[in-house]
């Protein structure tokens, strides 16, 4: 039992929907002791996340809450605006995950390193090719102490092949650092004396005083001041820049399950259950016909219904999808993402496509995004 005096770790996560419902939250819960709360932060209407938040909260048996920003405040400003929620149980650490990151999330080792460093924050970092480094925040770290010495966001000239992965562990001091930046911005705004023409120009160009970016406004100024440190991951890491990247990331998670959580992967030889090929996840509430053939790299979410003879390869099937079928391998899906409550009728082939929620497919499609 965790008492209120026990040091707690709080999760604050920007708004996203994991590929396998509670992944990576299951892994986070298993590997971070005394986890107190999970927050999702974003711009979407709360009603759009109500069922999802309730579902994962019940599955994880831990409080999960969606917090909606009233206006753009920046990656750090948004965190600060919800400081009262985040500090509700006086957490010892705040773990912050960007919404577009796919990773093995080596948080236990990262947390241990963070405590050893004794700084305010620790960044997960990774090495990439010099050609792609400028797509990310590049940084320089001390090779012995791992202290962050220099940080620049998407530089025009090459700085380093070491990049920011968008995964952080902070002490609550991060909120004070953001508060200091907000005060500095407010003071500068109050001291600015310009003509009416200059004021009109600055009003259209200036960043709002309550808008604070984690990278430019916090990481860059604090680099080299023994406040920030790095932890390099040697495992997989990807940034999800396109919908199609979700398939690759789903495959990475499924491959990880084979080593960390093999009980989550489906199996079957077509005798007592569907034929399973390679790494496949099937939610316990999903119904898959005995004659279906599933895999490799398939994730099937809650309440999905996969009919007789269906053949699925490299797919993400979200909640309440129905794929019909009555014969041998009638409905066929490959390299495809189906949104919630999509129906795929018998003898339909869907290849290399993304289908948004609440659609019925009665004809084959290839290389399409169906809105």
WOCOR-V818040 format. One line per field, one symbol per residue. ss: DSSP state (a for helix, b for strand, c for the rest). phi: phi as a letter, one per 20 degrees, with the letter a starting at -180 (. if undefined). psi: psi as a letter, one per 20 degrees, with the letter a starting at -180 (. if undefined). A space follows every 50 residues. Layout:
BEGIN
ss->???
phi->???
psi->???
END
This chain:
BEGIN
ss->ccccccccbbbbbbcccbccbcccaaaaaaacccbbbbbbbbcccaaaca aaaaaaaaaacccbbbbbcccccaaaaaaaacaaaaccccccbbbbbccc bbbcccaaaaaaaaaaacccbbbbbbbcccccaaacbbbbbcccccbbbb bbbccccccccbbbbbbbbbccaaaaaaaaaaaaaaaaaaaccccaaaaa aaaaaccccccccaaaaaaaaacccccbbbbbccccbbbcccccaaaaaa aaaaaaaaaacaaabcccbcccccbbcccbbbccccbbccccbbcccbbb ccccbbccccbbbbbbbccccbbccccccccbbbbbbbccccbbccccbb bbbbbccccbbcccbbccbbc
phi->.eefeffcddedcffacffdmdeefgffffddflfeacdddadfffffdg fffffffffelbfcceddfeafcnfefffffdffffegdlffbcdddffd ddbflffgfffffgfffmeebcdfcbecfffdffecfebccffeemffdb bbelffdfdaeeceemccccegffffffffffffffffffefccffffff fffedffgfedcefffedfffefndldcccceedefbbdeecgfffffff ffffffggedbgfeeebrdnedaffdcmebdcfgefdcfgefccoelccd efmfcdefmfcdclcddegmfcderccelfeccblccdffleddfgmddd clccdfgmddddbfcblcdde
psi->ppriippqpppopqproqhlfjpjhgggghioqkphqppppaiqqhhhig ggggghgggilqppqppppirpjrhhhgghhkhhghjgkmqhqppppqhk pprimlhghggggghggjahqppprqprqhhihiiaoqrpqpigijpohq ppomqhqpgqjprpikpqpqrihhhhghhgggggggghhhiporrhghhg ghhihqpqhjoppgfhhggghipjjkhqrqopqjaqpqpnhqhhhhgghg hgghhhhhhhmhiiqqqqjjgiaqppobopppqhiqopqhjqpprrmppp apjqooapjqoppmqooaqjqporqibolfpppplqpprqkpporqkppp plqpprqlqpojqqqplqoo.
END
